Amino acid sequence: MDQAVAGKIMDFLTGIGVPFELTTIEQNTFLPGLHLHFGVLQIDLEKLEFPGDILHEAGHIAICEPKARPFLQGDIFKNGLLNGRKAQEMHGEEMAATAWPLQR
C-alpha cells in the first residue's frame, strides 16, 4: 500500500471536512482497513490494501444527506434500510460515491 498516496487522500478529506480517524480495526470489513462508524471513516493503515478505497468509502459520507450520515455504519445498505432510508436512494449513492471526487 502506498502511504504517500494515502496521506494525500487524507489531506484532501481534511480539506473538505469529511470526518475520518486513524485507528486499529479488529473486525472483518468489506474493504480491508476501512470501516464506516456512525458517519466517520475509520482507517487502519496496516490493513489497508488500496489507498483509492479511502476515496470511495469517504464518498459515502460526502454525498450522503447530512441527516443520514450517522446511519453510515458497517453494512451501510442494511443499516440504512433498518433506519428508514429508501433502497433506491442508497443505490444512487453507491454510484455517486464512485464518481464524487471528479465532481469537485
C-alpha positions, 0 to 999 in steps of 0.5 A: 500500500502506498502511504504517500498516496494515502496521506494525500487522500487524507489531506484532501478529506481534511480539506473538505471536512469529511470526518475520518480517524486513524485507528486499529480495526479488529473486525472483518470489513468489506474493504480491508482497513476501512470501516464506516462508524456512525458517519466517520471513516475509520482507517487502519493503515496496516490493513489497508490494501488500496489507498483509492478505497479511502476515496470511495468509502469517504464518498459515502459520507460526502454525498450522503444527506447530512441527516443520514450520515450517522446511519453510515455504519458497517453494512451501510445498505442494511443499516440504512434500510433498518433506519428508514432510508429508501433502497433506491436512494442508497443505490444512487449513492453507491454510484455517486460515491464512485464518481464524487471526487471528479465532481469537485 
